[in-house]
Amino acid sequence: MLFEVWAPEAGRVELHADGGTHPMERDPVREGWWQVHARGDHGTRYGFSLDGGPALPDPRSRRQPDGPDGLSAVVDHSRFAWRHAWHGRPLPGAVLYELHVGTYTREGTFDAAAQRLDHLAELGITHIELMPVCSFPGTHGWGYEGVSLWAVHEPYGGPDGLKRFVDAAHAHGLGVVLDVVHNHFGPSGNHLPAFGPYFTETHHTPWGAAVNLDAPGSDDVRAYLLGSALAWLCDYRLDGLRLDAVHALRDTRALPFLAELSAAVDALAAETGRPLFLVAESDLNDPRTTAPREAGGLGLHAQWNDDFHHALHTALTGESQGYYADFARDAPAALAKTLTSGFFHDGTYSSFRGRSHGRPLDRRTTPAHRLLAHAQTHDQIGNRALGDRLSAHLSPGLLACAAALVLTSPFTPMLFMGEEWGAGTPWQFFTDHTDPELAEAIRTGRRREFAAHGWAESAIPDPQDPATRDRSCLDWSEPGREPHARLLAWHRELIALRRARAELSDPDLSAVRVAYGERERWLVFGRGAVRTAVNLSAEDEAKVPVGPGRAQVLAAWTPCDPVTDGLLRLPPESAAVVTVT
């Protein structure tokens, strides 16, 4: 087989494969590339030696059986026998579910997670959004410190484990989306700088030197990232990718990398006949992120809408620290604005940033499904000091209100694993670094970070303690008992209603109408004949105007009286969905 590697600064490159050494030759066409034909079969271990140095793993390694620092292994993807034909599921009309393989079950493997897929199918989920599964040091971690962008984390089950999971998901009618990280690489096990200019000092990010998207050598770095993205979609039959923190990609070239990536994915979708999509995490509030390329945009298919989360979170909890401050000044108004305009900061002043932020979305040309709405995510839970979920602070009634606002919103809704039953387990920050100095630096840094905000350092969970990960695993006995069972039934009811009523997936933002009572803490929004009403007050019944006409309650967390005089009487901390004709 042909072994090849990009190493433009090396004077000599050798292939080490199954105990033998093979000198490599420069590619006569591609500058900086080296190649050699040598025997290689499925499972063959190999690495590349640069200028007489030790054998290093292949930057494009499909498998790292012994972790990021070990030798690579050849993977013959054609050997896997897919059992289920799959034609894909599009993003419009989707309900996503963010899932971390290592804590979804106590076992922390693809195969164990696959045993719980029936739960997601019965819930009404359409797509699972897997948190990163690239190879990273140790056994347990969030996955955002991956270093081998083509390889699957071995403790989860490796390449075949991911394929079995995807195949099983497709058998349940579930699409699979993978979170990929292009903006930085983990600090441990990262051998890319030895091979070439994968990073540049031209720009800096919170993680150090930026991934090289625009400096000399960036053509091949972009090809590396593009190839990795397309490999996940092709080799593992994934349905989409979530792109981590695209605002941290430093790119000054005329053709942005993200536009290049979206064009490649659209071409692959046309070639395969499957609807493929890209979802960005971006804090720029820039409509160009999802605008079509022909209109000067990046052509990504959707983005997380953190403004909706912040408005909802402050309305539910009253928290006002940090970036919540602007939303908390008038939380109902902030929530109303995001429901009708998408972004809260659309050119307005952001006190957290000390400047104006964002641009308005064109509600006439931006379908609402391009924005993902969520009450909780791995970031919003795990980046809290104790990894506490909303369920640690809110009543089941307020959790039901959150679910109603997310699942009947005009946006594409997304749940974080366990949210559907109000999981009582936290989801904390945990790592498993094998480098003692790095492990101590992360432990100390996290404790100092929260100590600056008034926390006792001893109260912050140790990321390296295995118990921190164990506490974060879902407790699968909870859905069978109250109050979790009732919350789970409520989520199922809302998702089924979203599928049954076309108004609830209408992507026209300009059609959304909102009213609210700031002092009484009620809010109602709708489009067409359907209205969603919530009462966030802990004590008082709310009289919510739903409009004249004959009203019918489609779903209610707490039984409510018939609508009279156009008013829906909602008990405290409850939600209802009604139709008015």
C-alpha positions in Angstrom: 0.0 0.0 0.0 1.0 3.6 -0.4 2.2 5.4 2.8 2.5 9.2 2.5 3.0 12.1 4.8 3.4 15.9 4.6 6.6 16.9 6.2 7.9 20.0 4.3 10.7 20.9 6.6 12.3 17.4 6.9 15.4 16.4 5.1 14.9 12.7 5.5 11.7 10.6 6.3 11.5 6.9 7.0 8.5 4.7 7.4 8.6 2.3 10.4 6.1 -0.5 9.8 5.8 -3.9 11.5 9.4 -3.8 12.7 10.9 -2.8 9.3 12.3 0.5 8.1 11.6 2.0 4.6 13.2 5.2 3.3 10.6 7.5 1.8 11.0 9.6 -1.3 9.8 13.1 -2.0 6.6 13.3 -4.0 7.5 14.6 -7.5 4.3 16.6 -7.8 3.2 17.7 -4.3 5.7 19.9 -2.6 6.5 18.8 1.0 5.0 15.3 0.6 6.9 12.0 1.1 5.8 8.6 0.0 6.7 4.9 -0.2 5.0 1.7 -1.2 5.3 -1.0 1.5 3.4 -3.9 2.8 0.5 -2.8 4.9 -2.7 -4.6 5.9 -5.6 -3.9 8.2 -4.0 -3.5 11.7 -0.4 -2.9 10.5 1.3 -0.7 13.1 3.4 2.1 11.6 5.0 5.5 12.2 7.2 8.1 10.5 10.7 9.0 11.5 11.8 12.6 10.7 15.6 13.2 10.2 16.5 10.1 12.2 14.2 10.8 15.1 11.8 8.4 16.8 8.8 7.0 15.0 5.9 9.3 15.4 2.2 8.6 14.7 0.7 9.6 11.3 -1.0 13.0 11.4 -3.7 11.3 9.3 -3.8 8.1 11.4 -7.2 6.3 11.3 -6.5 4.5 14.5 -4.3 5.0 17.6 -4.5 1.6 19.4 -2.2 2.7 22.2 -3.3 6.4 22.4 -2.0 9.6 20.8 1.7 8.8 21.6 1.7 5.3 20.2 2.2 4.0 16.7 -0.7 4.3 14.2 -2.6 1.4 12.7 -3.9 0.8 9.2 -7.7 0.7 9.0 -9.4 -0.9 6.0 -12.9 0.7 6.2 -14.2 -1.6 3.6 -14.0 -4.6 6.0 -16.9 -3.3 8.1 -20.2 -4.8 7.2 -22.9 -2.1 7.5 -26.3 -3.8 8.3 -28.7 -0.9 7.6 -29.2 1.2 4.5 -29.4 4.9 5.4 -30.5 7.8 3.2 -30.1 10.5 5.9 -32.3 12.9 7.8 -32.2 16.7 7.0 -31.8 19.4 9.6 -35.2 21.2 9.0 -37.6 19.6 11.5 -34.9 18.0 13.6 -34.6 17.6 17.4 -31.0 17.1 18.5 -29.6 15.4 21.6 -26.1 16.2 22.8 -24.5 13.1 24.1 -21.1 12.4 25.7 -20.1 8.7 25.1 -18.0 8.5 28.2 -20.7 9.4 30.7 -24.0 8.5 28.9 -23.5 5.1 30.5 -21.3 4.0 33.4 -19.4 1.7 31.0 -18.5 4.8 28.8 -18.4 3.0 25.4 -20.1 3.1 22.0 -21.6 -0.3 22.5 -23.0 0.5 25.9 -24.5 3.8 24.6 -26.1 1.8 21.7 -28.0 -0.2 24.2 -29.9 3.0 25.2 -30.8 4.2 21.7 -34.4 2.9 22.1 -34.8 5.6 24.8 -33.9 8.3 22.3 -36.1 6.9 19.6 -39.1 6.8 21.9 -38.4 10.3 23.1 -38.7 11.5 19.5 -35.1 12.6 19.0 -34.1 12.8 15.3 -30.3 13.3 15.6 -27.7 12.5 18.2 -24.9 15.1 18.5 -21.9 13.2 19.8 -19.3 15.2 21.7 -15.8 14.8 20.3 -14.5 11.2 19.9 -11.0 11.9 18.5 -8.1 10.2 20.2 -7.0 12.0 23.4 -4.7 11.1 26.3 -6.0 8.8 29.0 -9.4 7.2 29.2 -11.9 9.8 30.3 -12.3 13.4 29.2 -14.6 15.8 27.5 -12.9 15.2 24.2 -11.9 18.8 23.4 -8.2 18.1 23.8 -8.0 15.6 20.9 -4.9 15.5 18.8 -5.6 12.9 16.1 -8.3 14.3 14.0 -8.9 11.2 11.9 -8.8 8.6 14.7 -11.5 7.4 17.1 -10.8 7.3 20.9 -9.8 3.7 21.6 -11.4 3.4 25.1 -14.7 4.3 23.6 -14.4 1.4 21.1 -12.2 2.6 18.3 -13.3 2.9 14.6 -15.5 -0.2 14.6 -17.2 0.8 17.8 -18.2 4.1 16.3 -19.4 2.4 13.2 -21.5 -0.1 15.2 -23.0 2.8 17.1 -23.9 4.8 14.0 -25.3 1.7 12.3 -27.5 1.0 15.4 -28.6 4.6 15.5 -29.6 4.5 11.8 -31.6 1.3 12.5 -33.6 3.4 15.0 -34.1 6.1 12.5 -31.6 8.4 14.3 -29.1 10.6 12.5 -25.7 11.1 14.1 -23.8 14.4 14.2 -20.2 14.6 15.5 -18.6 17.5 17.3 -15.2 18.3 15.7 -12.5 20.7 17.0 -10.5 22.6 14.4 -9.6 25.7 16.4 -6.9 24.0 18.7 -5.3 20.7 19.5 -4.7 19.2 22.9 -1.4 20.0 24.7 -0.5 16.4 25.3 0.3 13.9 22.5 0.3 16.6 19.8 3.1 15.7 17.4 1.9 17.9 14.5 4.5 20.7 14.9 7.3 18.1 14.2 5.8 17.5 10.8 5.1 21.0 9.5 3.6 24.4 10.1 0.3 23.3 11.4 0.3 26.3 13.7 1.3 29.9 13.2 2.5 32.6 15.5 0.8 35.1 13.2 -2.3 34.8 15.3 -2.9 33.7 18.9 -5.9 32.1 20.6 -6.7 31.2 24.2 -4.9 28.0 23.6 -1.7 29.6 22.1 -0.5 29.7 18.5 -3.4 29.5 16.1 -4.1 26.6 13.7 -2.5 27.8 10.4 -5.3 28.7 8.0 -3.6 31.7 6.3 0.2 31.7 6.8 2.7 29.9 4.6 1.9 26.2 4.4 -1.8 26.8 5.1 -2.9 25.1 1.9 -1.9 21.7 3.3 -3.2 22.5 6.8 -6.6 23.3 5.3 -6.5 20.1 3.2 -5.8 18.2 6.4 -8.8 19.7 8.2 -11.1 19.3 5.1 -10.0 15.7 4.6 -10.7 14.9 8.2 -14.2 16.4 8.1 -15.1 14.5 4.9 -13.6 11.3 6.2 -16.0 11.3 9.2 -19.0 11.9 6.9 -17.9 9.2 4.4 -16.1 6.5 6.4 -18.6 6.5 9.4 -21.7 7.6 7.5 -22.3 10.5 9.8 -25.0 13.0 9.0 -23.4 16.2 10.0 -20.7 17.9 12.0 -20.8 20.4 14.8 -17.8 22.8 14.5 -16.4 23.9 17.9 -15.9 27.6 18.5 -15.5 28.8 14.9 -14.9 32.3 16.2 -11.5 31.1 17.3 -10.4 30.2 13.8 -8.0 33.0 12.6 -8.3 33.2 8.9 -7.6 36.3 6.7 -7.6 34.6 3.3 -10.1 35.8 0.6 -11.7 32.3 0.6 -12.5 31.6 4.3 -11.8 28.0 5.4 -15.4 27.6 6.6 -16.8 28.6 3.2 -14.4 26.1 1.6 -15.5 23.4 4.1 -19.2 24.1 3.5 -18.8 23.9 -0.2 -17.0 20.5 0.1 -19.7 19.1 2.4 -22.5 20.3 0.0 -20.6 18.7 -2.9 -20.4 15.4 -0.9 -24.1 15.6 -0.1 -24.9 15.9 -3.8 -22.6 13.0 -4.6 -24.0 10.7 -2.0 -27.6 11.7 -2.1 -27.6 12.2 1.7 -28.5 15.5 3.4 -25.3 16.5 5.2 -25.0 19.6 7.3 -22.6 21.7 9.4 -23.6 23.4 12.7 -21.3 26.1 14.0 -20.6 27.2 17.6 -20.1 30.9 17.2 -20.3 33.8 19.6 -20.0 36.4 16.9 -23.8 36.9 16.3 -22.9 37.3 12.6 -25.6 36.4 10.1 -22.9 35.7 7.5 -22.1 32.4 9.4 -25.2 30.7 8.0 -25.8 33.0 4.9 -25.4 31.2 1.6 -22.0 31.5 0.0 -23.4 33.0 -3.1 -24.7 35.9 -0.9 -21.3 36.4 0.6 -21.8 34.1 3.6 -19.9 31.1 4.9 -22.7 28.7 3.9 -22.8 26.8 7.2 -26.2 25.2 7.7 -26.9 26.3 11.3 -25.4 27.7 14.5 -25.9 27.4 18.2 -27.9 30.4 19.5 -26.4 31.2 22.9 -28.4 34.4 23.1 -31.6 32.3 23.4 -29.9 30.2 26.1 -28.8 33.3 28.1 -32.2 34.9 27.9 -33.9 31.7 29.0 -31.4 31.0 31.7 -31.8 34.4 33.3 -35.6 34.3 33.1 -35.6 30.9 34.9 -32.8 31.5 37.5 -32.5 35.2 38.0 -28.7 34.9 37.6 -27.0 38.1 36.4 -23.3 37.6 36.6 -20.8 37.9 33.7 -22.4 37.7 30.2 -25.9 37.2 31.8 -26.0 40.8 32.9 -27.4 42.4 29.8 -30.1 39.7 29.5 -31.0 39.8 33.2 -31.9 43.5 33.1 -35.2 42.6 31.5 -35.2 38.9 31.0 -38.7 38.6 29.6 -37.9 41.3 27.0 -34.6 39.6 26.2 -36.4 36.2 25.7 -39.1 37.9 23.5 -36.4 39.5 21.4 -34.6 36.2 20.7 -37.8 34.4 19.9 -38.6 37.0 17.2 -35.2 38.2 16.0 -32.9 35.3 16.8 -30.1 37.4 18.3 -30.4 39.5 21.4 -27.1 41.3 20.7 -27.6 42.5 17.1 -25.5 45.6 17.2 -26.5 46.5 20.8 -24.0 47.3 23.5 -22.6 44.3 25.4 -21.4 45.2 28.9 -19.6 41.9 29.1 -17.5 42.8 26.1 -17.4 46.5 26.7 -18.5 47.2 23.1 -21.4 46.8 20.7 -21.8 43.3 19.4 -23.5 41.4 16.6 -25.6 42.3 13.6 -29.3 41.8 12.9 -30.6 38.7 11.2 -32.8 39.2 8.2 -35.9 37.5 9.4 -37.4 37.3 5.9 -34.5 35.3 4.5 -33.1 33.4 7.5 -35.1 30.3 8.3 -35.3 29.8 12.0 -34.1 26.2 11.8 -30.6 27.6 11.2 -30.5 28.5 14.9 -30.2 25.9 17.6 -32.1 26.5 20.8 -31.2 24.9 24.1 -31.7 25.4 27.8 -28.6 23.4 28.7 -25.4 22.2 27.0 -22.2 20.6 28.0 -20.6 24.1 28.2 -23.3 25.7 30.2 -23.3 23.0 32.7 -19.7 21.7 32.8 -18.2 25.2 32.9 -19.9 26.0 36.1 -17.9 25.5 39.3 -19.8 22.4 40.4 -21.2 21.2 37.0 -24.7 21.7 38.4 -27.7 21.3 36.0 -30.8 23.4 36.1 -32.5 20.6 38.0 -30.2 21.3 41.0 -31.9 24.7 41.4 -35.3 24.7 39.7 -38.6 23.0 40.4 -40.0 20.4 38.1 -42.5 23.0 37.0 -39.8 25.4 35.9 -38.0 22.6 34.1 -41.3 21.9 32.3 -41.4 25.6 31.3 -37.9 25.4 29.9 -38.8 22.4 27.9 -41.9 24.1 26.5 -39.9 27.1 25.4 -37.2 25.1 23.8 -39.3 22.4 22.1 -42.0 24.6 20.7 -39.6 27.5 19.7 -39.2 28.4 16.1 -35.6 27.2 16.2 -34.1 23.7 16.0 -34.3 22.4 19.5 -31.5 20.5 21.3 -31.4 18.7 24.6 -28.4 17.8 26.7 -28.3 14.1 27.8 -30.5 13.5 30.9 -32.2 16.9 30.6 -35.4 15.1 29.4 -35.9 13.6 32.8 -34.4 16.4 35.0 -31.3 14.3 35.8 -30.1 14.7 39.3 -26.5 13.9 38.4 -24.1 16.8 37.8 -21.9 17.0 34.7 -18.5 18.2 35.8 -15.2 19.0 34.2 -13.0 16.0 34.2 -9.7 15.0 32.6 -7.3 12.0 32.6 -4.0 13.5 31.6 -1.1 11.1 31.8 1.4 14.0 32.1 1.7 14.7 35.9 2.8 18.3 35.4 -0.1 19.1 33.0 -2.6 17.4 35.3 -1.5 19.5 38.2 -1.5 22.7 36.1 -5.1 22.0 35.0 -6.2 21.1 38.6 -4.6 24.2 40.1 -5.7 26.5 37.3 -9.3 25.6 37.5 -9.4 26.0 41.3 -7.8 29.4 41.1 -10.2 30.5 38.4 -13.2 29.9 40.5 -11.5 31.1 43.7 -11.3 34.5 42.0 -15.1 34.4 41.9 -15.5 33.6 45.6 -15.4 29.8 45.6 -13.3 27.9 48.1 -10.6 26.1 46.2 -11.4 22.9 48.2 -15.0 23.0 46.9 -14.0 22.7 43.2 -14.0 19.1 42.0 -10.6 17.7 41.1 -10.7 17.1 37.3 -8.2 14.3 37.6 -10.0 12.4 40.3 -11.9 9.4 38.7 -14.8 10.2 41.1 -15.4 13.4 39.2 -16.1 11.5 36.0 -18.1 8.9 37.9 -20.4 11.5 39.4 -21.1 12.8 35.9 -22.5 9.5 34.6 -26.2 9.4 34.1 -28.3 7.4 36.6 -30.5 5.3 34.4 -32.8 4.4 37.4 -34.1 8.0 37.6 -36.4 7.9 34.6 -38.5 5.2 36.2 -39.4 7.3 39.3 -40.9 10.7 40.1 -40.5 13.5 39.5 -38.2 12.3 36.6 -40.8 10.1 35.0 -43.3 13.0 34.7 -40.7 15.3 33.1 -39.7 12.6 30.6 -43.4 12.1 29.6 -43.7 15.9 29.2 -40.7 16.0 26.9 -42.1 13.1 24.8 -45.5 14.9 24.6 -43.9 18.2 23.4 -41.7 16.5 20.8 -44.7 14.6 19.5 -46.7 17.8 19.3 -43.9 19.5 17.5 -44.0 16.8 14.9 -47.8 16.8 14.6 -48.3 20.6 14.3 -46.7 22.2 11.3 -46.8 25.6 13.0 -44.3 24.4 15.6 -41.6 23.8 13.0 -42.5 26.8 10.8 -39.1 28.5 10.1 -40.6 32.0 9.4 -39.2 34.2 12.2 -41.3 37.1 11.0 -44.5 35.1 11.8 -43.6 34.8 15.5 -45.7 36.9 17.9 -44.8 37.4 21.6 -46.4 39.0 24.6 -45.2 38.9 28.2 -45.9 40.3 31.7 -42.7 41.4 33.2 -43.9 41.7 36.8 -46.3 38.7 36.6 -43.5 36.6 35.0 -45.6 35.1 32.2 -44.8 34.9 28.5 -46.8 33.6 25.5 -45.6 33.2 21.9 -46.9 31.6 18.8 -47.3 31.4 15.1 -50.4 30.4 13.2 -53.1 29.0 15.5 -50.7 27.6 18.2 -49.6 29.4 21.3 -47.1 28.4 24.0 -47.6 30.0 27.4 -45.5 29.8 30.5 -45.9 31.1 34.0 -42.6 31.4 35.8 -44.1 32.8 39.0 -43.7 30.6 42.1 -46.9 31.7 43.7 -49.4 33.5 41.5 -51.8 32.2 38.8 -51.2 34.0 35.5 -53.9 35.2 33.2 -52.2 34.9 29.8 -53.8 36.4 26.7 -53.9 33.9 23.9 -56.3 35.8 21.6 -60.0 35.6 20.7 -61.5 32.5 19.3 -62.2 29.0 20.3 -59.3 27.7 22.3 -58.2 24.1 22.9 -55.4 23.0 25.2 -53.1 20.6 23.4 -50.7 20.0 26.2 -50.4 21.2 29.8 -47.9 20.6 32.6 -50.6 21.3 35.2 -54.3 21.0 34.3 -55.7 24.4 33.6 -59.2 25.8 33.3 -60.9 26.3 29.9 -59.9 29.5 28.1 -62.4 32.2 28.6 -62.5 35.8 27.3 -59.2 35.0 25.4 -57.4 34.4 28.7 -55.6 31.2 29.7 -55.3 30.8 33.4 -52.0 29.2 34.2 -51.1 27.8 37.6 -47.8 28.8 39.1 -44.6 27.3 37.5 -46.4 25.7 34.7 -46.7 25.7 30.9 -49.3 24.9 28.3 -49.7 24.7 24.5 -53.0 25.8 23.1 -54.6 26.2 19.7 -56.9 29.1 19.0 -59.2 29.1 16.0 
